[in-house]
Amino acid sequence: MRTFSLFALTVALSASVVAAQTPQTVNQQAIVEPGGEWLSYGRTYREQRFSPLDKINRDNIGELDLAWSFKFDTARGMEATPIVHNGVIYVSTGWSHVHALNARTGEELWHYDAKVPKAQLAKTCCGPVNRGVAIWQDNANTPLQVFFWRSRRAVNCLECEDRRRKLVYSKHPD
């Protein structure tokens, strides 16, 4: 329930960012000063999980209502903090799936399934849990990269361009 609540709060906060947001590159400077975006686990390196957005406050919090919802293919192992960048929510779910959702509408922009054998993940210490994604972009001329763990020390990298994605890196350090 806690993860769902954090997800719902992230969605609510991200919706107010979408309209005023100008696209930015996700590099060291953006992560240090994310503005209204949620580019890392705790939003900033201070890990405060505090949003500077002020359209939702103590006076109007009671007026919030559900704008949209999204049904993921699993509820098992959902422990990831969603990342919000340029109006897109990036989130990983159990079984090493990654979803990109339109923050305003909830429309799924793309979905990636790492196709990890369920028998393999079921035997790991924590089951099919995936703890989130990280994003990076060297500069405005390079595609956004979405990193996530596939299983047992294996990292994947998806490149996202024009709301499409492709796997460009999968490494298991042995």
N, C-alpha and C positions, 0 to 999 in steps of 0.2 A: 504494500500500500504506500509505503514511504517513497519508493521509486516512482510510482505512478503519480503521486502528489508533486514530486519534484518535476516530473515530466510535464504535468498540467501547468505548473507555475512557469516553467520555461516557455511553454507554448504561449501562455498569456502575455508574458513579458516580451517575447519575440514578436508578437503581432503588432505591438506598438512601435517596434523598431523598423519593421518592413517598409512602411511608407516613406520614412525620412532617411532611410539608409542609402548612402552612396557606396558602391562596391569598393572594397579595399582588399589589398593583398594581405594574406596571412603569413607574416614574417615575424621576426623577433620583436620589432617595434610594435606591431599590432597586438601581439600577445601581451606585451608589457602594458600597453595602453589600449584596451579593447573597445573603448567607447561604449556604445550600447549593445555590443555583441557579446556572445558567450563562447569564447574561442578555446577555452581549456577547462579542465575538470572543475576547478574552483572559481572560474571566471578570470581571476588574475593570479599572479604569482603569490600574492598574499593569502590565497585560498579562502577569502572571506565569504564567497557565495552571495554577495550583495549586489543587487542591480541598482545602478544610478538612475534608471528610468523613473519618471515621476508621474506618469499618467494614471498609474494605479497607486492609491494611497489609502490611509486610514479612513478618510472621508467617503471614498467610493468603493471600497473593497466589497461591500455587501451587494453592490450592483453587478458584480461579475457573474457571467453565465457561460455555459458551455458553448463555444463557437463551432467546434468540430471535434470529432474523435477519430481515432484510427485503430483498427483491429489488427494487431500483429499476429503472425502465424503461430506464436508461442507466448506463453506467459511465464515459462520456466526460465530461470536464470537471468531475469531482466534487472540488472544492477547498474546500468550505465547512466552517466549524466549526459543528456543530449548536448550537442554542440550546435550553436546557431551562428550562421555566417551568411550574409547577403540574402536574408529572407528564406534560407533553407535550414531545416533541422536535420542534422546527421546523428543517427543513433544506432547502436548495435544491440542485438538481442541475443538470447541463448542460441546455441548451435551455430555460432559464428555467422550470423546474418547481419547485413548492414542495410539501413533504409535511409533514403533522402526524402524528406517531406516538405511541401510548400508550407511555410509557417503561417500564412494567412488563411489558406483553404483546407489544409490537411491532405491535399492530393499527394499520392505517392509519385515522386519524380523518377525514382529508380530503386531497385532492390538488388542486393548481391548476396548470393548464397555460396559460402566457401566449400560447401559439400563435404564437410567433415563427417566421417563415418560416425553415426550415432553410438554405436557400440564402443568406439574409442573414447568419445567424450564422456559417456556414462560412467566410465571407470576412473576418470580423473578425480582428483581430490575434492573438487567442488562441483562436479557435474558440468552441465553445458553452459556455465556462466561466461559471459563476455563483458568485460568491465568498461567498454567504451571505445571511442575512436579518438584520434588526434588528427588535426589538419595542418597543412603547410603549403605555402606557395612561394617559390623563390622570388618571383617578380610578376608584374601584370601581364607579361607575355608568356608565362608558363601556366599549365593547368593546375588547378587545385589538387592536392594529393590528400587522400583519406587513408590513414594507417589504422590497422586493427590486428589483434592477435587472432590467429586461426585456431591453433591448438598447440599445446606442449612446446612453447618457445618459438613457434612459427609465426612470423609477421607477414602480413599482406599489405600491399599498397595499391589503391585504386586511383586512377587519374580521372578527374571529372572536368568535362568541358561541354559547354552548351547543354547542361543538365543531362548528359550521358556519362557513362562510366565504363572503364575498362581496367582489367587487372594488369598491372605493369611489373609487379614485383611480388614474389613469394619466396621467402627464405626461411629455412630451418637450420639454425646454426649448430652443426654437429662437430 
